[in-house]
Amino acid sequence: MGIAGSYSVAWFGIRVNTFANSRTAFASLRGKPYPCFAIPLSAGMSIGMLLISVELVMMLCILLFIPGDYAGPCFIGFAIGESLGAAALRIAGGIFTKIADIGSDLMKIVFNIKEDDARNPGVIADCTGDNAGDSVGPSADGFETYGVTGVALITFIVLAVKEPTVQVQLLVWIFVMRVVMIVASGASYLINGWVAKVRYAAADKMNFEAPLTSLVWLTSIVSIMLTYLVSYQLLPTLGDGTMWWKISTVMTCGTLAGALIPELVKVFTSVESIHTREIVSSSKEGGASLNILSGLVAGNFSAYWLGIVIMGLMALGAWVASLGMDALMVAPAVFAFGLVAFGFLGMGPVTIAVDSYGPVTDNAQSIFELSLIEQEPNIAAELQRDFGFAPEFERSKRFLEENDGAGNTFKATAKPVLIGTAVVGATTMIFSIIVALTDGLTQNLDKLSMLHPPFLLGLLTGGAIIYWFTGASTQAVTTGAYRAVEFIKRNIRLEGVTKASVADSKKVVEICTLYAQRGMLNIFLTVFFSALAFAFVEPYFFIGYLISIALFGLYQAIFMANAGGAWDNAKKIVEVELKQKGTDLHAATVVGDTVGDPFKDTSSVALNPVIKFTTLFCLLAVELAVSLRASQGAGLVHLIAAIFFLISVYFVWRSFYGMRIQREEPAAAEVGGVAVGAVSR
């Protein structure tokens, strides 16, 4: 069910966005900005509402129709399936889209051609990649994020709350709050949409980011109000009678994070950001070198501030939990962390909607250029006759480019929310493993300390895995992009044609697919066998490992996502505001953008499902290792760990050395009658 759910919502996401792409491009021809905003957002909301609803229905089916003795294992299996599907789609989609994006973008420098030039065989692959990486991946990722966070809380309640009546009350509250998320998001979207339509429907210009920002804040406020209201109705007598507002306050910390994090991300990635403009200023004198350095600075600063905000809100939640929740459960602070993660998703459909907004605006611009509509004879008269308006091509292109900048910004804002949820939610799941290992926190607590060597060694190992992962995913993009660029440069035709051949465009898609599949297989099998190996080494070594990948992964993902977003919008400033396409400044920002592509859309975003899959899967693996150690002895367990580790090292080797660009001249292959370099290595 978990895998089927992830793949179903991913299919729905790419289907809806594919239609929205072309409809946005066509609507822009009227020369009004409002339709360029309304269509992508409505597509995103349809994805977000369906995603949360499907996940809720599936979990309710398990809760209501599966016998109680089997419901717990079914929830764990469902969550593992969600994470498995999301991890595969996120990794493969992220590699595919950035191979295509880099291959297409570099042609602007090599041949000094315009953005999305129809003669460039890489543009079709780039559009495909926008759907694969930015529609399929986020849809599946969002689906599993909501499921896994809920499963983490359910697991905690079952293990840490001893009173059955309190367990039932809290479980009912969780599922009702999921319904409240949908209601709050839907109502806020309708209200915000009405206001935006009144303000901008007839306007000749608009700030595309303004109504998106107001939607996020409106949804946050409505969600917080409903949280207190519904909690009061459901939990008026829980504990000493004050638990309803304490639980609501803890959840509100997460809901506020869901609104504050996008604001902080915009500080570092928006086209209005001083950090983004600093990148442009650096590029004017220092070219690509200073462009890249300034982007790294923006990413590092963003990780500091977002980390401080997340820590502060978690600390506030833990403090509220200390005000009497210990009478209901063991370790109330851990429950508070789970509720903060749950609150992150308090406006779930809206978070997914603003994330999906980006790929639609990006592809709408590409579709406009690929259509060659301006070159069609008598097109203005035809549009006037059939649709009742005269096209305004220049205004249309300007609005699509401006809207793409807003899409880049809000696509960036959703990434830290999802990764933050993964890390905070992982804390709750790790605690569930600790409870199982310590027999309800009654023994072996001294081993959860740096004085216990395996625990410290596990902390060190997790960091190694995170840095391997980001390197391996970037390596797959690098090698695939090399082959794509090699093919495009040998086969692009700029004279005597108006668009690239279908065969050449298909071949670029094939290259992207090949390297995405190879990269995903190597990465996923390394993660899988590494997790098994470390679970079998020693239980508390593994606890340290899980904590480490969560913390290292949080900061690595935030840094990479925001640095990439800043580089992307620095290029957009040069193209839209400064109108300096084809200049040395533009070339420098294109280089920075291509460096940031795998940062923001491959490595950073895939860390989210990888962390959650590892934590969930190894909840089972570590239990198996402990039982095997008790029955067969430590020798066999360590032998199994060594075997799994050697297998993981083999795939680590493949992810780097097996994916590297071959030094020798590649063998020739025939594509469309033209000899090109081999792409099968």
Buried (B, 14 or more C-beta within 10 A) or exposed (E): BBBEBBBBBBBBBBEBBBEBBBBBBBBBBBBBBBBBBBBBBBBBBBBBBBBBBBBBEBBEEBBEEBEEEEBBEBBBBBBBBBBBBBBBBBBBBBBBBBBBBBBBBBBBBEBEBEBBBBBBBBBBBBBBBBBBBBBBBBBBBBBBBBBBBBBBBBBBBBBBBEEEEBBEBBBEBBBEBBBBBBEBBBBBBEBBBEBBBEEBEEEEEBBBBBBBBBBBBBBBBBBBEBBBEBBEEBBEEBBEEEBBBBBBBBBBBBBBBBBBBBBBBBBBBBBBBEBBBBBBBBBBEBBBEBBBEBBBBBBBBBBEBBBEBBEEBBBBBBBBBEEBBEEBBBBBBBBBBBBBBBBBBBBBBBBBBBBBBBBBBBBBBBBBBBBEBBEEEEBBEEBEEEEEEEBBBEBBBBBBBBBBBBBBBBBBBBBBBBBBBBBBBBBBBBBBBBBBBBEEBEEBEEBBEEEBEBBBBBBEBBBBBBEBBBBBBBBBBBBBBBBBBBBBBEBBBEEEEEBBBEEBBBBBBBBBBBBBBBBBBBBBBBBBBBBBBBBBBBBBBBBBBBBBBBBBBBBBBBBBBBBBBBBBBBBBBBBBBBEBBEEEBBBBBBBBBBBBBBBBBBBBBBBBBBBBBBBBBBBBBBBBBBEBBEEEEEEEBBEBBEBBBEBBBBBBEBBBEBBEBEEEEBEEBEBEEBEBBBBEB
